[in-house]
Amino acid sequence: MTCVAVRAGIMAADTQSTFSNMKSIVPKLARFPDMIIGGAGTVTDRNVLIEWYVQGANRSDPPRFTVYGEKPDVNLLVLYRDGTVRYVDHWLNNREIKEAFFAIGSGCEAAMGAMYMGADARRAVEIAALVDVNTGGPIETMFFAEGE
C-alpha cells in the first residue's frame, strides 16, 4: 500500500506503487492552495477521494470508487496551511487529528513508532520502508513555507 506521515507541519510519503507484481514510482502527495493531501490506496481510488474532498466533501454526492459493491481500502491525510490535520477514510469519515503526529497506510505502525521515538515525518517514512514491503521508493515531502 504505502506510508504517509505528518508531523510539525511537514507531510512525507513513499512513492512506490505496486500493480500486477510490478513496482513503479508515483506521487502520493498533492498540493492545493490551502492544503496538502497525502493518500494511501490504489492510484485511481486515491485520486477519486482527493477530488471529492477538494470539491467540498459533499456526502450527498459520494465519490465513485472503482471497486463496485464494496468500499476500497483508501484514505487521506490532509494538512492545512494553519497546521490543522484531518483524516478521511473510504467510509467518508472526516475527523481532525489532535495528536502531534499521525500516519496512514500499510507502513503506518512503523512510522508511528518512529515518530514516538522522535523521528520527523520524512525519517518515519524511511524507517517504515525498512520493514514494510509495500512502502518504498524515493520519499517526497511537502510543507507550507513561511509567508507562502
N, C-alpha and C positions, 0 to 999 in steps of 0.2 A: 504494500500500500504506500506508505510514506511516513514522513515525520515533519510536522510544522510546530515550531515553538515560538513563544513570545515572552519577552522579559525586558523590563526597563525601556519600553518604547521601541524595541527592535524586534522584528519578526524574521525568523530564519526557516528555511525549508531545504530538504534534499531535492534533487532534480531527476532521480531515477524513476522511470516508468517501465513496467513490465507487461507485455502483452504477447500471448502465444509463445511463451518462453524466450522472447526477445526483449532485451533491455534497450531503452532509448533515453535521451535526455529531454525533459520538458520542464518549462517553468511552472511553479506551483504557487507563486505569489503574483498578485495583480495590484497595481496602484491606481487609485482613483483620487479625485481632488481632496476629499476629506477622510479617506480610509485606505488601508492596505488590507487585502484579503488573501489569506492562505487557505488552500483547500486540500483535502485528502479524499481519495476515492478515484473512480475512473475519470479520465480526462473529460469525456463527454458530460457525465453527470455532474462533475465538479463545475464545469462551465455553465451548465443549466442552473445550478443552485446559486452561483455567483450572479448571473444575470438577473435571476428572480430577486435576490437580496438587494442588488444595486437599484433595481426599479421600484423598490418600496416594500418588498416582502409582504405582499398582499395575500392573505390566506384564502380570500375568495377566488383568487386566480392562482392555484398552486402550480409549481413547476412540473413540467412533463419530463420525467426521467426516462431513460432508455430501457430500464427494467420494468416491464409492464406487469401489473398484478401484484407487485410487491415493492417495498421501498429499498433502494440501493444503499450500500454502505458508503455514504458520502457525508462530509461535514466540513464546516468552515470555522476559521478563527478570523475575527475582524478587529483590527487595530485602528482606532480613530485618532485623528490629529491631536485631540485633547488627552490622549493616553488611555481612554476607555477601551476595554477589550470585551468582545462579545463572542459567544459560541453559538453556532447554528447547526442543527443536525438534520438528517434526512426526514425526520418527522415534522420539521419546520419549527421545532422548539428554538427559541431565541432568548438566551439569557446572558446577563452581564457576568463576567468573571471578576470576582472580588479579590482573588489571590494575587500575589505579586508576580506569578508566572504561571504558564499553562502550556500544554502540548496536546496535539491530536495525531492520529494515525497509528500505524502498526508499531512505530518506534516510540510512542508517547511515554510508556513506562520508563524506558531507559533515559529519555530526555528529561522527564520529571525528576528522576533520581539524580541525574547530573546537576540539574538546577538546584535541588535541595542541598547539594554539596557545594554550591556557589558558582556553577558554570553559567556563562551568559547563553543567550538563545542559540547563537551560532555553534558554540562548543558543545552544547547539549545535543544538537542535531548530529554533529560529528561523532559524538560518543554513541548515539543511537545507531548510527551507520555501522559501528563496530560489532554490534550484537544482533541487529535486525536485518535479515537478508532482503527485506523489501524496502530498505532505506539505503540510499547510496547516491553516487554521482557528485558533481560539484555542489557545494552548499551556496544558496543565494540568500541575501539579506536585504531588507528594506526598512527604512525609518523615515521620519519627517525631520528634516534639518531645521535648526532654529531660524526663524524668520521666513520660512518657506510658506 
